[in-house]
């Protein structure tokens, strides 16, 4: 998704740009049964990482060294896309 070395995804958290698979709006995802199922399964596998106590607006899906992580971010997807631009 991005070629930047690191991307700030909320709070003090950074991820390697090449690991980012996508940014997703949490409200849009939780409206559908497949979206809720995807998030539930990620939670059960221990892949969900909240980035603080604020209400999350989006999630960032990453994969690095065959390990998938789903970061719950207080930032909206437009902000994340803007930060990912070169």
BELBEL-V185126 format. One record per residue. N is the residue number from 1. PHI is phi in whole degrees, 0 to 359 (999 if undefined). Layout:
# BELBEL-V185126
n/phi
N/PHI
N/PHI
This chain:
# BELBEL-V185126
n/phi
1/999
2/224
3/251
4/297
5/298
6/224
7/231
8/281
9/248
10/131
11/60
12/257
13/260
14/235
15/231
16/292
17/303
18/288
19/275
20/285
21/266
22/174
23/247
24/224
25/286
26/292
27/298
28/295
29/290
30/280
31/288
32/260
33/298
34/298
35/295
36/297
37/296
38/302
39/294
40/297
41/294
42/297
43/297
44/297
45/277
46/76
47/266
48/270
49/234
50/291
51/255
52/134
53/265
54/291
55/298
56/288
57/252
58/210
59/224
60/247
61/264
62/231
63/217
64/213
65/51
66/61
67/242
68/266
69/227
70/235
71/266
72/273
73/246
74/283
75/274
76/278
77/295
78/298
79/295
80/296
81/298
82/297
83/292
84/277
85/293
86/292
